[in-house]
Amino acid sequence: MKRFQFKLDKVLALRENNEKNWKIKLGEVVSKMNRVRGEMKRIEQSHRQHFKDFSLEKEGLEYLKVAELYFRKMEEDLKNLGERMEELTLEREEIQQEYIKASNDRKVIAKLKDRREAEYYKEQKLSEIKEIDDLTTGVYGRAR
C-alpha cells in the first residue's frame, strides 16, 4: 500500500509555524504582565509596611515630609504600572485574537488532511479487497 501524500503539507507547516509564532508572542506579553503585576504587588506591600512602621512621634516633622514624598512616589509608580498593565492587556487581547485566527487557519488544513487521508486509505482498502476478490474468482473459475 502506498503511503498517503498530502499536497498541502507545506501550507499546513506554514500555518503551524505561524500559530507557533503567535503563541510565543502571547507568552511574551503574558510574561510582561506577570512582571508588572509582581512589581505592583511589591510596591503595595512596601507601601503598607512603611505606612504601618511610620510613627510621627518617633520620627518628627522632617521625616513626615520625606515619608510624604516617598508615598507620593509610590502612588505615582503604581499609577504608571497600572497604565502599563492596561497597555499590555490591550496588546494581549490583540495578539490573542491573531493567535486564535492562526490556530483556526491551521485546524482547517489539518482537518482537511485528516479527511483526505481517511478517504485515501478507505479507497486503498477497497482496491485491495477488489484485487483479492478478482484473484479468488479467477482461481475458483479455473478450478471448475
A tleap script that builds the chain and sets N, CA, C and O, in Angstrom:
source leaprc.protein.ff14SB
mol = sequence {
  NMET LYS ARG PHE GLN PHE LYS LEU ASP LYS
  VAL LEU ALA LEU ARG GLU ASN ASN GLU LYS
  ASN TRP LYS ILE LYS LEU GLY GLU VAL VAL
  SER LYS MET ASN ARG VAL ARG GLY GLU MET
  LYS ARG ILE GLU GLN SER HIE ARG GLN HIE
  PHE LYS ASP PHE SER LEU GLU LYS GLU GLY
  LEU GLU TYR LEU LYS VAL ALA GLU LEU TYR
  PHE ARG LYS MET GLU GLU ASP LEU LYS ASN
  LEU GLY GLU ARG MET GLU GLU LEU THR LEU
  GLU ARG GLU GLU ILE GLN GLN GLU TYR ILE
  LYS ALA SER ASN ASP ARG LYS VAL ILE ALA
  LYS LEU LYS ASP ARG ARG GLU ALA GLU TYR
  TYR LYS GLU GLN LYS LEU SER GLU ILE LYS
  GLU ILE ASP ASP LEU THR THR GLY VAL TYR
  GLY ARG ALA CARG
}
set mol.1.N position { 0.848 -1.175 0.000 }
set mol.1.CA position { 0.000 0.000 0.000 }
set mol.1.C position { 0.897 1.243 0.000 }
set mol.1.O position { 1.835 1.359 0.789 }
set mol.2.N position { 0.578 2.159 -0.907 }
set mol.2.CA position { 1.328 3.404 -0.974 }
set mol.2.C position { 0.998 4.289 0.224 }
set mol.2.O position { -0.114 4.287 0.752 }
set mol.3.N position { 2.005 5.035 0.620 }
set mol.3.CA position { 1.833 5.957 1.736 }
set mol.3.C position { 1.060 7.191 1.267 }
set mol.3.O position { 1.215 7.631 0.128 }
set mol.4.N position { 0.235 7.742 2.142 }
set mol.4.CA position { -0.571 8.928 1.824 }
set mol.4.C position { 0.331 10.149 1.700 }
set mol.4.O position { 1.192 10.388 2.547 }
set mol.5.N position { 0.123 10.917 0.634 }
set mol.5.CA position { 0.857 12.165 0.424 }
set mol.5.C position { -0.160 13.305 0.343 }
set mol.5.O position { -1.022 13.320 -0.536 }
set mol.6.N position { -0.048 14.245 1.260 }
set mol.6.CA position { -0.963 15.390 1.284 }
set mol.6.C position { -0.313 16.530 0.519 }
set mol.6.O position { 0.799 16.946 0.847 }
set mol.7.N position { -0.989 17.033 -0.487 }
set mol.7.CA position { -0.416 18.061 -1.355 }
set mol.7.C position { -0.249 19.408 -0.656 }
set mol.7.O position { 0.538 20.244 -1.101 }
set mol.8.N position { -0.971 19.620 0.419 }
set mol.8.CA position { -0.907 20.903 1.129 }
set mol.8.C position { -0.070 20.819 2.408 }
set mol.8.O position { -0.259 21.615 3.327 }
set mol.9.N position { 0.854 19.856 2.467 }
set mol.9.CA position { 1.699 19.715 3.662 }
set mol.9.C position { 2.519 20.973 3.945 }
set mol.9.O position { 2.701 21.353 5.102 }
set mol.10.N position { 3.013 21.617 2.884 }
set mol.10.CA position { 3.811 22.838 3.089 }
set mol.10.C position { 2.943 23.970 3.633 }
set mol.10.O position { 3.384 24.747 4.481 }
set mol.11.N position { 1.725 24.057 3.147 }
set mol.11.CA position { 0.798 25.082 3.651 }
set mol.11.C position { 0.489 24.804 5.120 }
set mol.11.O position { 0.456 25.720 5.941 }
set mol.12.N position { 0.265 23.534 5.439 }
set mol.12.CA position { -0.003 23.152 6.830 }
set mol.12.C position { 1.191 23.500 7.721 }
set mol.12.O position { 1.016 24.018 8.824 }
set mol.13.N position { 2.396 23.216 7.242 }
set mol.13.CA position { 3.601 23.533 8.022 }
set mol.13.C position { 3.729 25.039 8.240 }
set mol.13.O position { 4.095 25.480 9.329 }
set mol.14.N position { 3.431 25.824 7.215 }
set mol.14.CA position { 3.488 27.285 7.357 }
set mol.14.C position { 2.466 27.784 8.378 }
set mol.14.O position { 2.758 28.664 9.188 }
set mol.15.N position { 1.286 27.217 8.326 }
set mol.15.CA position { 0.240 27.639 9.274 }
set mol.15.C position { 0.572 27.194 10.695 }
set mol.15.O position { 0.277 27.911 11.651 }
set mol.16.N position { 1.180 26.027 10.842 }
set mol.16.CA position { 1.614 25.576 12.172 }
set mol.16.C position { 2.689 26.507 12.713 }
set mol.16.O position { 2.684 26.853 13.894 }
set mol.17.N position { 3.616 26.914 11.841 }
set mol.17.CA position { 4.685 27.826 12.246 }
set mol.17.C position { 4.113 29.194 12.628 }
set mol.17.O position { 4.541 29.796 13.613 }
set mol.18.N position { 3.153 29.679 11.852 }
set mol.18.CA position { 2.508 30.956 12.152 }
set mol.18.C position { 1.806 30.898 13.507 }
set mol.18.O position { 1.913 31.824 14.311 }
set mol.19.N position { 1.089 29.805 13.749 }
set mol.19.CA position { 0.404 29.628 15.039 }
set mol.19.C position { 1.418 29.605 16.181 }
set mol.19.O position { 1.196 30.210 17.230 }
set mol.20.N position { 2.522 28.909 15.971 }
set mol.20.CA position { 3.566 28.817 16.997 }
set mol.20.C position { 4.144 30.202 17.305 }
set mol.20.O position { 4.365 30.538 18.468 }
set mol.21.N position { 4.390 31.006 16.260 }
set mol.21.CA position { 4.931 32.358 16.463 }
set mol.21.C position { 3.975 33.230 17.271 }
set mol.21.O position { 4.406 33.968 18.157 }
set mol.22.N position { 2.675 33.150 16.970 }
set mol.22.CA position { 1.700 33.938 17.734 }
set mol.22.C position { 1.617 33.455 19.177 }
set mol.22.O position { 1.427 34.251 20.097 }
set mol.23.N position { 1.759 32.151 19.365 }
set mol.23.CA position { 1.731 31.602 20.723 }
set mol.23.C position { 2.926 32.117 21.531 }
set mol.23.O position { 2.793 32.426 22.715 }
set mol.24.N position { 4.086 32.206 20.886 }
set mol.24.CA position { 5.283 32.732 21.551 }
set mol.24.C position { 5.072 34.199 21.921 }
set mol.24.O position { 5.395 34.616 23.033 }
set mol.25.N position { 4.526 34.983 20.978 }
set mol.25.CA position { 4.267 36.402 21.255 }
set mol.25.C position { 3.286 36.559 22.413 }
set mol.25.O position { 3.454 37.428 23.268 }
set mol.26.N position { 2.274 35.720 22.429 }
set mol.26.CA position { 1.290 35.761 23.513 }
set mol.26.C position { 1.963 35.451 24.849 }
set mol.26.O position { 1.687 36.107 25.853 }
set mol.27.N position { 2.832 34.465 24.857 }
set mol.27.CA position { 3.559 34.113 26.072 }
set mol.27.C position { 4.448 35.246 26.563 }
set mol.27.O position { 4.563 35.481 27.766 }
set mol.28.N position { 5.078 35.951 25.619 }
set mol.28.CA position { 5.936 37.078 25.997 }
set mol.28.C position { 5.129 38.188 26.662 }
set mol.28.O position { 5.555 38.752 27.670 }
set mol.29.N position { 3.968 38.499 26.100 }
set mol.29.CA position { 3.128 39.564 26.671 }
set mol.29.C position { 2.612 39.156 28.044 }
set mol.29.O position { 2.593 39.969 28.969 }
set mol.30.N position { 2.195 37.909 28.181 }
set mol.30.CA position { 1.708 37.428 29.482 }
set mol.30.C position { 2.838 37.488 30.511 }
set mol.30.O position { 2.607 37.822 31.673 }
set mol.31.N position { 4.046 37.167 30.085 }
set mol.31.CA position { 5.198 37.241 30.983 }
set mol.31.C position { 5.438 38.686 31.439 }
set mol.31.O position { 5.707 38.935 32.614 }
set mol.32.N position { 5.338 39.627 30.504 }
set mol.32.CA position { 5.488 41.047 30.861 }
set mol.32.C position { 4.404 41.466 31.853 }
set mol.32.O position { 4.667 42.188 32.815 }
set mol.33.N position { 3.188 41.002 31.602 }
set mol.33.CA position { 2.080 41.335 32.504 }
set mol.33.C position { 2.334 40.782 33.904 }
set mol.33.O position { 2.058 41.452 34.899 }
set mol.34.N position { 2.851 39.580 33.978 }
set mol.34.CA position { 3.150 38.982 35.285 }
set mol.34.C position { 4.231 39.768 36.020 }
set mol.34.O position { 4.163 39.946 37.237 }
set mol.35.N position { 5.242 40.243 35.263 }
set mol.35.CA position { 6.291 41.051 35.899 }
set mol.35.C position { 5.714 42.360 36.436 }
set mol.35.O position { 6.026 42.764 37.556 }
set mol.36.N position { 4.873 43.022 35.638 }
set mol.36.CA position { 4.260 44.286 36.072 }
set mol.36.C position { 3.367 44.035 37.281 }
set mol.36.O position { 3.386 44.802 38.244 }
set mol.37.N position { 2.585 42.960 37.231 }
set mol.37.CA position { 1.703 42.613 38.354 }
set mol.37.C position { 2.532 42.368 39.621 }
set mol.37.O position { 2.158 42.812 40.706 }
set mol.38.N position { 3.644 41.670 39.479 }
set mol.38.CA position { 4.519 41.404 40.620 }
set mol.38.C position { 5.122 42.679 41.187 }
set mol.38.O position { 5.225 42.842 42.402 }
set mol.39.N position { 5.520 43.582 40.295 }
set mol.39.CA position { 6.081 44.865 40.736 }
set mol.39.C position { 5.019 45.694 41.462 }
set mol.39.O position { 5.310 46.333 42.474 }
set mol.40.N position { 3.801 45.680 40.948 }
set mol.40.CA position { 2.713 46.410 41.613 }
set mol.40.C position { 2.464 45.834 43.008 }
set mol.40.O position { 2.278 46.578 43.972 }
set mol.41.N position { 2.461 44.535 43.102 }
set mol.41.CA position { 2.231 43.879 44.391 }
set mol.41.C position { 3.353 44.221 45.375 }
set mol.41.O position { 3.105 44.475 46.553 }
set mol.42.N position { 4.597 44.222 44.868 }
set mol.42.CA position { 5.740 44.547 45.719 }
set mol.42.C position { 5.631 45.982 46.243 }
set mol.42.O position { 5.885 46.233 47.421 }
set mol.43.N position { 5.256 46.916 45.378 }
set mol.43.CA position { 5.126 48.320 45.784 }
set mol.43.C position { 4.001 48.476 46.803 }
set mol.43.O position { 4.150 49.195 47.791 }
set mol.44.N position { 2.877 47.804 46.563 }
set mol.44.CA position { 1.756 47.892 47.511 }
set mol.44.C position { 2.138 47.340 48.878 }
set mol.44.O position { 1.790 47.924 49.904 }
set mol.45.N position { 2.850 46.220 48.896 }
set mol.45.CA position { 3.287 45.644 50.174 }
set mol.45.C position { 4.271 46.575 50.878 }
set mol.45.O position { 4.196 46.765 52.091 }
set mol.46.N position { 5.185 47.149 50.117 }
set mol.46.CA position { 6.156 48.080 50.688 }
set mol.46.C position { 5.438 49.314 51.240 }
set mol.46.O position { 5.773 49.809 52.316 }
set mol.47.N position { 4.459 49.795 50.495 }
set mol.47.CA position { 3.684 50.962 50.920 }
set mol.47.C position { 2.977 50.676 52.245 }
set mol.47.O position { 3.028 51.488 53.168 }
set mol.48.N position { 2.318 49.517 52.333 }
set mol.48.CA position { 1.618 49.148 53.570 }
set mol.48.C position { 2.600 49.007 54.733 }
set mol.48.O position { 2.336 49.476 55.840 }
set mol.49.N position { 3.726 48.361 54.470 }
set mol.49.CA position { 4.703 48.134 55.533 }
set mol.49.C position { 5.270 49.454 56.046 }
set mol.49.O position { 5.394 49.646 57.256 }
set mol.50.N position { 5.617 50.366 55.133 }
set mol.50.CA position { 6.160 51.652 55.561 }
set mol.50.C position { 5.104 52.485 56.287 }
set mol.50.O position { 5.412 53.188 57.250 }
set mol.51.N position { 3.878 52.401 55.826 }
set mol.51.CA position { 2.812 53.144 56.477 }
set mol.51.C position { 2.588 52.606 57.890 }
set mol.51.O position { 2.348 53.367 58.828 }
set mol.52.N position { 2.671 51.284 58.024 }
set mol.52.CA position { 2.489 50.653 59.332 }
set mol.52.C position { 3.635 51.033 60.289 }
set mol.52.O position { 3.420 51.263 61.479 }
set mol.53.N position { 4.843 51.090 59.738 }
set mol.53.CA position { 6.022 51.389 60.558 }
set mol.53.C position { 6.140 52.871 60.914 }
set mol.53.O position { 6.863 53.233 61.842 }
set mol.54.N position { 5.440 53.712 60.187 }
set mol.54.CA position { 5.552 55.149 60.391 }
set mol.54.C position { 4.988 55.556 61.749 }
set mol.54.O position { 3.896 55.153 62.150 }
set mol.55.N position { 5.774 56.364 62.429 }
set mol.55.CA position { 5.337 56.888 63.723 }
set mol.55.C position { 5.765 58.349 63.804 }
set mol.55.O position { 6.959 58.649 63.843 }
set mol.56.N position { 4.811 59.239 63.830 }
set mol.56.CA position { 5.091 60.667 63.855 }
set mol.56.C position { 5.832 61.060 65.127 }
set mol.56.O position { 6.710 61.922 65.092 }
set mol.57.N position { 5.495 60.452 66.220 }
set mol.57.CA position { 6.119 60.810 67.490 }
set mol.57.C position { 7.605 60.464 67.492 }
set mol.57.O position { 8.419 61.226 68.014 }
set mol.58.N position { 7.962 59.317 66.910 }
set mol.58.CA position { 9.365 58.896 66.918 }
set mol.58.C position { 10.200 59.688 65.922 }
set mol.58.O position { 11.320 60.100 66.226 }
set mol.59.N position { 9.650 59.898 64.736 }
set mol.59.CA position { 10.465 60.390 63.640 }
set mol.59.C position { 10.499 61.910 63.529 }
set mol.59.O position { 11.539 62.468 63.179 }
set mol.60.N position { 9.437 62.569 63.804 }
set mol.60.CA position { 9.424 64.017 63.736 }
set mol.60.C position { 8.896 64.545 62.410 }
set mol.60.O position { 8.531 63.784 61.515 }
set mol.61.N position { 8.866 65.861 62.311 }
set mol.61.CA position { 8.284 66.546 61.167 }
set mol.61.C position { 9.099 66.364 59.892 }
set mol.61.O position { 8.534 66.219 58.808 }
set mol.62.N position { 10.405 66.371 60.016 }
set mol.62.CA position { 11.271 66.217 58.832 }
set mol.62.C position { 11.029 64.857 58.176 }
set mol.62.O position { 10.966 64.746 56.952 }
set mol.63.N position { 10.898 63.853 58.994 }
set mol.63.CA position { 10.633 62.508 58.471 }
set mol.63.C position { 9.265 62.464 57.800 }
set mol.63.O position { 9.080 61.762 56.805 }
set mol.64.N position { 8.312 63.209 58.340 }
set mol.64.CA position { 6.973 63.263 57.757 }
set mol.64.C position { 7.027 63.789 56.325 }
set mol.64.O position { 6.341 63.262 55.448 }
set mol.65.N position { 7.831 64.818 56.079 }
set mol.65.CA position { 7.967 65.376 54.727 }
set mol.65.C position { 8.577 64.348 53.773 }
set mol.65.O position { 8.103 64.169 52.651 }
set mol.66.N position { 9.617 63.685 54.229 }
set mol.66.CA position { 10.275 62.667 53.404 }
set mol.66.C position { 9.315 61.511 53.139 }
set mol.66.O position { 9.236 61.006 52.019 }
set mol.67.N position { 8.593 61.098 54.165 }
set mol.67.CA position { 7.646 59.992 54.016 }
set mol.67.C position { 6.540 60.365 53.036 }
set mol.67.O position { 6.112 59.538 52.232 }
set mol.68.N position { 6.080 61.606 53.105 }
set mol.68.CA position { 5.033 62.046 52.185 }
set mol.68.C position { 5.523 61.993 50.742 }
set mol.68.O position { 4.796 61.533 49.861 }
set mol.69.N position { 6.739 62.455 50.491 }
set mol.69.CA position { 7.315 62.382 49.143 }
set mol.69.C position { 7.465 60.927 48.690 }
set mol.69.O position { 7.199 60.592 47.535 }
set mol.70.N position { 7.890 60.087 49.603 }
set mol.70.CA position { 8.072 58.663 49.292 }
set mol.70.C position { 6.736 58.016 48.933 }
set mol.70.O position { 6.649 57.257 47.968 }
set mol.71.N position { 5.698 58.319 49.709 }
set mol.71.CA position { 4.384 57.745 49.436 }
set mol.71.C position { 3.817 58.262 48.109 }
set mol.71.O position { 3.182 57.510 47.369 }
set mol.72.N position { 4.046 59.537 47.812 }
set mol.72.CA position { 3.602 60.087 46.526 }
set mol.72.C position { 4.307 59.379 45.361 }
set mol.72.O position { 3.696 59.049 44.345 }
set mol.73.N position { 5.605 59.161 45.545 }
set mol.73.CA position { 6.379 58.466 44.506 }
set mol.73.C position { 5.845 57.050 44.305 }
set mol.73.O position { 5.717 56.587 43.172 }
set mol.74.N position { 5.538 56.373 45.388 }
set mol.74.CA position { 4.977 55.019 45.280 }
set mol.74.C position { 3.640 55.039 44.553 }
set mol.74.O position { 3.382 54.187 43.702 }
set mol.75.N position { 2.796 55.996 44.880 }
set mol.75.CA position { 1.490 56.103 44.231 }
set mol.75.C position { 1.646 56.415 42.744 }
set mol.75.O position { 0.910 55.887 41.911 }
set mol.76.N position { 2.609 57.276 42.418 }
set mol.76.CA position { 2.879 57.591 41.013 }
set mol.76.C position { 3.379 56.348 40.272 }
set mol.76.O position { 2.965 56.075 39.146 }
set mol.77.N position { 4.270 55.607 40.917 }
set mol.77.CA position { 4.768 54.366 40.314 }
set mol.77.C position { 3.635 53.370 40.094 }
set mol.77.O position { 3.567 52.722 39.050 }
set mol.78.N position { 2.746 53.250 41.077 }
set mol.78.CA position { 1.594 52.352 40.936 }
set mol.78.C position { 0.690 52.795 39.790 }
set mol.78.O position { 0.189 51.966 39.030 }
set mol.79.N position { 0.486 54.097 39.671 }
set mol.79.CA position { -0.349 54.625 38.590 }
set mol.79.C position { 0.282 54.299 37.239 }
set mol.79.O position { -0.403 53.850 36.320 }
set mol.80.N position { 1.593 54.527 37.123 }
set mol.80.CA position { 2.301 54.234 35.872 }
set mol.80.C position { 2.252 52.744 35.541 }
set mol.80.O position { 2.057 52.362 34.387 }
set mol.81.N position { 2.428 51.918 36.552 }
set mol.81.CA position { 2.359 50.471 36.329 }
set mol.81.C position { 0.943 50.041 35.944 }
set mol.81.O position { 0.768 49.135 35.130 }
set mol.82.N position { -0.057 50.684 36.524 }
set mol.82.CA position { -1.444 50.399 36.149 }
set mol.82.C position { -1.710 50.743 34.688 }
set mol.82.O position { -2.384 50.000 33.975 }
set mol.83.N position { -1.167 51.889 34.249 }
set mol.83.CA position { -1.309 52.280 32.845 }
set mol.83.C position { -0.583 51.289 31.938 }
set mol.83.O position { -1.090 50.923 30.877 }
set mol.84.N position { 0.595 50.863 32.357 }
set mol.84.CA position { 1.361 49.874 31.581 }
set mol.84.C position { 0.591 48.554 31.502 }
set mol.84.O position { 0.590 47.887 30.467 }
set mol.85.N position { -0.059 48.189 32.600 }
set mol.85.CA position { -0.846 46.952 32.619 }
set mol.85.C position { -2.014 47.051 31.637 }
set mol.85.O position { -2.334 46.080 30.951 }
set mol.86.N position { -2.647 48.217 31.568 }
set mol.86.CA position { -3.744 48.412 30.614 }
set mol.86.C position { -3.243 48.275 29.177 }
set mol.86.O position { -3.901 47.651 28.344 }
set mol.87.N position { -2.069 48.861 28.886 }
set mol.87.CA position { -1.480 48.748 27.547 }
set mol.87.C position { -1.188 47.286 27.213 }
set mol.87.O position { -1.492 46.809 26.120 }
set mol.88.N position { -0.598 46.596 28.169 }
set mol.88.CA position { -0.266 45.189 27.942 }
set mol.88.C position { -1.520 44.334 27.788 }
set mol.88.O position { -1.527 43.370 27.023 }
set mol.89.N position { -2.575 44.685 28.509 }
set mol.89.CA position { -3.831 43.942 28.387 }
set mol.89.C position { -4.404 44.096 26.981 }
set mol.89.O position { -4.863 43.122 26.383 }
set mol.90.N position { -4.378 45.318 26.456 }
set mol.90.CA position { -4.854 45.548 25.089 }
set mol.90.C position { -3.991 44.795 24.082 }
set mol.90.O position { -4.501 44.177 23.147 }
set mol.91.N position { -2.683 44.855 24.287 }
set mol.91.CA position { -1.760 44.144 23.395 }
set mol.91.C position { -2.017 42.637 23.453 }
set mol.91.O position { -2.020 41.961 22.424 }
set mol.92.N position { -2.233 42.119 24.664 }
set mol.92.CA position { -2.510 40.690 24.815 }
set mol.92.C position { -3.791 40.295 24.085 }
set mol.92.O position { -3.845 39.252 23.433 }
set mol.93.N position { -4.811 41.126 24.197 }
set mol.93.CA position { -6.080 40.824 23.530 }
set mol.93.C position { -5.913 40.790 22.014 }
set mol.93.O position { -6.473 39.920 21.346 }
set mol.94.N position { -5.138 41.744 21.465 }
set mol.94.CA position { -4.891 41.766 20.019 }
set mol.94.C position { -4.122 40.520 19.586 }
set mol.94.O position { -4.472 39.873 18.599 }
set mol.95.N position { -3.080 40.196 20.330 }
set mol.95.CA position { -2.265 39.031 19.990 }
set mol.95.C position { -3.080 37.755 20.156 }
set mol.95.O position { -2.940 36.820 19.368 }
set mol.96.N position { -3.922 37.714 21.167 }
set mol.96.CA position { -4.760 36.536 21.398 }
set mol.96.C position { -5.719 36.324 20.225 }
set mol.96.O position { -5.957 35.189 19.810 }
set mol.97.N position { -6.267 37.413 19.695 }
set mol.97.CA position { -7.149 37.302 18.530 }
set mol.97.C position { -6.387 36.763 17.318 }
set mol.97.O position { -6.900 35.919 16.583 }
set mol.98.N position { -5.167 37.251 17.114 }
set mol.98.CA position { -4.343 36.764 15.999 }
set mol.98.C position { -3.973 35.296 16.197 }
set mol.98.O position { -3.949 34.519 15.243 }
set mol.99.N position { -3.687 34.929 17.433 }
set mol.99.CA position { -3.357 33.531 17.731 }
set mol.99.C position { -4.554 32.623 17.442 }
set mol.99.O position { -4.398 31.557 16.847 }
set mol.100.N position { -5.734 33.044 17.858 }
set mol.100.CA position { -6.947 32.254 17.611 }
set mol.100.C position { -7.181 32.116 16.110 }
set mol.100.O position { -7.536 31.040 15.628 }
set mol.101.N position { -6.983 33.209 15.372 }
set mol.101.CA position { -7.156 33.171 13.920 }
set mol.101.C position { -6.151 32.203 13.294 }
set mol.101.O position { -6.520 31.388 12.449 }
set mol.102.N position { -4.887 32.289 13.705 }
set mol.102.CA position { -3.853 31.398 13.168 }
set mol.102.C position { -4.153 29.947 13.526 }
set mol.102.O position { -3.945 29.047 12.712 }
set mol.103.N position { -4.637 29.723 14.728 }
set mol.103.CA position { -4.978 28.371 15.170 }
set mol.103.C position { -6.130 27.807 14.341 }
set mol.103.O position { -6.099 26.645 13.936 }
set mol.104.N position { -7.135 28.625 14.095 }
set mol.104.CA position { -8.268 28.184 13.279 }
set mol.104.C position { -7.840 27.893 11.840 }
set mol.104.O position { -8.303 26.927 11.234 }
set mol.105.N position { -6.949 28.739 11.294 }
set mol.105.CA position { -6.433 28.504 9.943 }
set mol.105.C position { -5.713 27.165 9.862 }
set mol.105.O position { -5.877 26.422 8.895 }
set mol.106.N position { -4.918 26.861 10.879 }
set mol.106.CA position { -4.193 25.589 10.902 }
set mol.106.C position { -5.162 24.419 11.026 }
set mol.106.O position { -5.007 23.398 10.356 }
set mol.107.N position { -6.159 24.578 11.886 }
set mol.107.CA position { -7.115 23.490 12.114 }
set mol.107.C position { -7.891 23.142 10.849 }
set mol.107.O position { -8.213 21.976 10.618 }
set mol.108.N position { -8.193 24.146 10.032 }
set mol.108.CA position { -8.917 23.898 8.786 }
set mol.108.C position { -8.104 22.967 7.889 }
set mol.108.O position { -8.626 21.981 7.367 }
set mol.109.N position { -6.827 23.289 7.716 }
set mol.109.CA position { -5.965 22.467 6.857 }
set mol.109.C position { -5.736 21.097 7.493 }
set mol.109.O position { -5.717 20.089 6.787 }
set mol.110.N position { -5.565 21.044 8.803 }
set mol.110.CA position { -5.340 19.761 9.483 }
set mol.110.C position { -6.560 18.845 9.340 }
set mol.110.O position { -6.414 17.643 9.118 }
set mol.111.N position { -7.749 19.411 9.465 }
set mol.111.CA position { -8.969 18.606 9.303 }
set mol.111.C position { -9.104 18.111 7.866 }
set mol.111.O position { -9.509 16.974 7.629 }
set mol.112.N position { -8.761 18.974 6.911 }
set mol.112.CA position { -8.791 18.572 5.506 }
set mol.112.C position { -7.813 17.425 5.263 }
set mol.112.O position { -8.129 16.468 4.557 }
set mol.113.N position { -6.631 17.531 5.850 }
set mol.113.CA position { -5.637 16.462 5.707 }
set mol.113.C position { -6.173 15.153 6.292 }
set mol.113.O position { -6.070 14.101 5.662 }
set mol.114.N position { -6.739 15.219 7.482 }
set mol.114.CA position { -7.279 14.015 8.124 }
set mol.114.C position { -8.379 13.381 7.270 }
set mol.114.O position { -8.433 12.163 7.106 }
set mol.115.N position { -9.246 14.224 6.737 }
set mol.115.CA position { -10.345 13.723 5.919 }
set mol.115.C position { -9.824 13.063 4.637 }
set mol.115.O position { -10.263 11.975 4.263 }
set mol.116.N position { -8.885 13.739 3.975 }
set mol.116.CA position { -8.319 13.180 2.740 }
set mol.116.C position { -7.540 11.897 3.014 }
set mol.116.O position { -7.574 10.961 2.215 }
set mol.117.N position { -6.845 11.859 4.136 }
set mol.117.CA position { -6.087 10.657 4.493 }
set mol.117.C position { -7.036 9.482 4.737 }
set mol.117.O position { -6.773 8.365 4.291 }
set mol.118.N position { -8.118 9.732 5.430 }
set mol.118.CA position { -9.104 8.676 5.687 }
set mol.118.C position { -9.714 8.181 4.376 }
set mol.118.O position { -9.887 6.979 4.178 }
set mol.119.N position { -10.038 9.121 3.483 }
set mol.119.CA position { -10.586 8.741 2.176 }
set mol.119.C position { -9.580 7.911 1.381 }
set mol.119.O position { -9.935 6.910 0.759 }
set mol.120.N position { -8.327 8.342 1.412 }
set mol.120.CA position { -7.275 7.644 0.666 }
set mol.120.C position { -7.141 6.200 1.139 }
set mol.120.O position { -7.119 5.276 0.325 }
set mol.121.N position { -7.052 6.006 2.446 }
set mol.121.CA position { -6.883 4.647 2.971 }
set mol.121.C position { -8.149 3.802 2.780 }
set mol.121.O position { -8.067 2.583 2.629 }
set mol.122.N position { -9.294 4.440 2.787 }
set mol.122.CA position { -10.538 3.712 2.518 }
set mol.122.C position { -10.539 3.211 1.073 }
set mol.122.O position { -10.900 2.064 0.806 }
set mol.123.N position { -10.134 4.077 0.150 }
set mol.123.CA position { -10.053 3.677 -1.259 }
set mol.123.C position { -9.016 2.577 -1.463 }
set mol.123.O position { -9.239 1.644 -2.234 }
set mol.124.N position { -7.880 2.687 -0.768 }
set mol.124.CA position { -6.835 1.667 -0.876 }
set mol.124.C position { -7.355 0.317 -0.388 }
set mol.124.O position { -7.095 -0.717 -1.003 }
set mol.125.N position { -8.075 0.335 0.697 }
set mol.125.CA position { -8.620 -0.903 1.264 }
set mol.125.C position { -9.635 -1.531 0.301 }
set mol.125.O position { -9.621 -2.741 0.076 }
set mol.126.N position { -10.514 -0.693 -0.263 }
set mol.126.CA position { -11.486 -1.194 -1.236 }
set mol.126.C position { -10.788 -1.771 -2.464 }
set mol.126.O position { -11.212 -2.793 -3.003 }
set mol.127.N position { -9.739 -1.126 -2.894 }
set mol.127.CA position { -8.969 -1.603 -4.043 }
set mol.127.C position { -8.333 -2.962 -3.744 }
set mol.127.O position { -8.348 -3.858 -4.588 }
set mol.128.N position { -7.779 -3.109 -2.550 }
set mol.128.CA position { -7.176 -4.388 -2.151 }
set mol.128.C position { -8.233 -5.489 -2.087 }
set mol.128.O position { -7.999 -6.612 -2.535 }
set mol.129.N position { -9.384 -5.161 -1.531 }
set mol.129.CA position { -10.473 -6.147 -1.442 }
set mol.129.C position { -10.900 -6.575 -2.843 }
set mol.129.O position { -11.156 -7.755 -3.087 }
set mol.130.N position { -10.976 -5.612 -3.761 }
set mol.130.CA position { -11.372 -5.924 -5.138 }
set mol.130.C position { -10.336 -6.834 -5.794 }
set mol.130.O position { -10.693 -7.794 -6.477 }
set mol.131.N position { -9.050 -6.532 -5.585 }
set mol.131.CA position { -7.987 -7.371 -6.152 }
set mol.131.C position { -8.065 -8.792 -5.606 }
set mol.131.O position { -7.964 -9.763 -6.355 }
set mol.132.N position { -8.242 -8.900 -4.308 }
set mol.132.CA position { -8.343 -10.233 -3.685 }
set mol.132.C position { -9.569 -10.963 -4.223 }
set mol.132.O position { -9.511 -12.163 -4.491 }
set mol.133.N position { -10.668 -10.248 -4.381 }
set mol.133.CA position { -11.887 -10.846 -4.910 }
set mol.133.C position { -11.672 -11.329 -6.348 }
set mol.133.O position { -12.106 -12.420 -6.717 }
set mol.134.N position { -10.994 -10.498 -7.157 }
set mol.134.CA position { -10.702 -10.892 -8.539 }
set mol.134.C position { -9.818 -12.129 -8.581 }
set mol.134.O position { -10.035 -13.027 -9.395 }
set mol.135.N position { -8.815 -12.174 -7.697 }
set mol.135.CA position { -7.919 -13.333 -7.653 }
set mol.135.C position { -8.671 -14.595 -7.247 }
set mol.135.O position { -8.502 -15.648 -7.863 }
set mol.136.N position { -9.488 -14.492 -6.227 }
set mol.136.CA position { -10.218 -15.684 -5.775 }
set mol.136.C position { -11.249 -16.120 -6.799 }
set mol.136.O position { -11.484 -17.316 -6.970 }
set mol.137.N position { -11.865 -15.170 -7.479 }
set mol.137.CA position { -12.827 -15.514 -8.527 }
set mol.137.C position { -12.117 -16.215 -9.678 }
set mol.137.O position { -12.637 -17.185 -10.230 }
set mol.138.N position { -10.938 -15.735 -10.042 }
set mol.138.CA position { -10.157 -16.353 -11.113 }
set mol.138.C position { -9.716 -17.749 -10.749 }
set mol.138.O position { -9.783 -18.652 -11.583 }
set mol.139.N position { -9.266 -17.951 -9.521 }
set mol.139.CA position { -8.826 -19.269 -9.059 }
set mol.139.C position { -10.016 -20.212 -9.012 }
set mol.139.O position { -9.886 -21.373 -9.398 }
set mol.140.N position { -11.153 -19.755 -8.559 }
set mol.140.CA position { -12.355 -20.581 -8.461 }
set mol.140.C position { -12.839 -20.973 -9.859 }
set mol.140.O position { -13.283 -22.098 -10.084 }
set mol.141.N position { -12.742 -20.014 -10.801 }
set mol.141.CA position { -13.182 -20.285 -12.161 }
set mol.141.C position { -12.292 -21.302 -12.855 }
set mol.141.O position { -12.794 -22.110 -13.637 }
set mol.142.N position { -11.005 -21.292 -12.602 }
set mol.142.CA position { -10.070 -22.241 -13.203 }
set mol.142.C position { -10.214 -23.621 -12.589 }
set mol.142.O position { -9.967 -24.629 -13.251 }
set mol.143.N position { -10.607 -23.669 -11.342 }
set mol.143.CA position { -10.739 -24.953 -10.650 }
set mol.143.C position { -11.923 -25.734 -11.192 }
set mol.143.O position { -11.934 -26.955 -11.039 }
set mol.144.N position { -12.866 -25.151 -11.780 }
set mol.144.CA position { -14.055 -25.854 -12.289 }
set mol.144.C position { -13.767 -26.562 -13.514 }
set mol.144.O position { -14.652 -27.206 -14.077 }
savepdb mol mol.pdb
quit
